C-alpha cells in the first residue's frame, strides 16, 4: 500500500513538471512573467531597508567604541593594549588596526602625520555613516556630528600629547662635527625641497 501511494505521488509530480515549464515553477512572485512585456513602468526605488540601517548603525557603534577604547588605552599609559585588541579592523575606517596604533603610541614610534591621518579617517567615515542614518532619523544629525567631532578631537589631542617623541634622523647628522655620509653639493638642493624627510 505504501509503495503504491509513493508511485501515485511520483506520477503527479512528473505530470506537473511536464505540463508546466520549469521557468514558471521557479519564478519570483513579484517578477514579470518571462516573455511578456511589463504592464507599467515602475520607478526604480532606492529606499534603504531596515537591514541597511542596522548595518550602518552597528558600524557607527563600532567606530565610537573604537575611539573610546583607544582613548582608554592611551590614557592608562601602562604600555599594554587591553581595550583596543577586541575592536575589529575595518578597511573603511582604519589605516591600521586600533591595537597597532595604540601600541605604536605607547612605544612612541608614531609620527604626528600618522595620528592625523587615522583620526581624520575616523571623522570622515563617521560623518558618512551619520549622513546615511539621516534618512531615518533626521533630527539628531547635528548633535551626532558635534559628538563625533568632540570624541575624535579629544582622541587626537590626547595622542598628540602622549605619543609623540623626537624621532631619530638616521640620514642626517645632528651637527656639523657629527659623522655623516658624504653628500654631493648638487644634491643639497634636493634635500631642501623634499618634505618626506622632515618631521
TANOR-V218084 format. One record per backbone hydrogen bond with DSSP energy under -0.5 kcal/mol. NH is the residue of the N-H (numbers start at 1). CO is the residue of the C=O. Records with the same first field share a line. If there is no record, write none. Layout:
BEGIN
NH->CO ; CO
END
This chain:
BEGIN
5->1
6->2
7->3
8->4
9->5
10->6
11->7
12->8
13->9
14->10
15->11
16->12
17->13
18->14
19->15
20->16
24->21
25->21
26->22
27->24
36->33
42->40
45->43
53->49
54->50
55->51
56->52
57->53
58->54
59->55
60->56
61->57
62->58
63->59
64->60
65->61
66->62
67->63
68->64
69->65
70->66
71->67
72->68
73->69
74->70
75->71
76->72
77->73
82->80
86->83
87->84
93->90
94->90
99->84
101->97
102->98
103->99
104->100
105->101
106->102
107->103
108->105
109->104
110->163
115->111
116->112
117->113
118->114
119->115
120->116
121->117
122->118
123->119
124->120
125->121
126->122
127->123
128->124
129->125
130->126
131->127
132->128
133->129
134->130
135->132
136->133
137->133
141->138
142->139
144->140
145->141
146->142
147->143
148->144
149->145
150->146
151->147
152->148
153->149
154->150
155->151
156->152
157->153
158->154
159->155
160->156
161->157
162->158
163->159
170->168
172->169
187->184
188->185
189->185
191->187
192->188
193->189
194->190
198->195
END
